Amino acid sequence: MGSNDELKSEALLEQMKQHLTTDAGKAIVKKIGLVYQINIAPKKIGFNEVIYTIDLKKGEVKKGAYEGGKADAVFSFKDDDFMKIALGKMNPQIAFMRGAMKIKGSMSAATKFTPDIFPKPSKM
């Protein structure tokens, strides 16, 4: 497997981009109002990571590091673990304790990063 293989999470983040333009998505932005940087690694945290910014101040999802200063919280995941957490199949606290998720930045911001902010997958 090359490092150019598409991450499973890429499709979910694309769906989220659309989701944030809906009324439900706008309600999430209003409720949370934080910026998250997500580092997703194909196999091992810290290697070949793809960086995304989920801006729940502006309601945007984009590839690349946050450009408006510092993200409120930065998460690092393996692709599979990110999908499990986003789809509600793995508890974020348990993932953190097991080392499946690493967090930098504000812990209070991190606790608002829950499966509820993600769209329910239509087909995955």
Helices and strands as residue ranges (DSSP letters): H 8-19, H 23-32, E 35-41, E 50-55, E 60-63, E 73-78, H 79-86, H 92-98, E 101-105, H 107-110, G 115-117
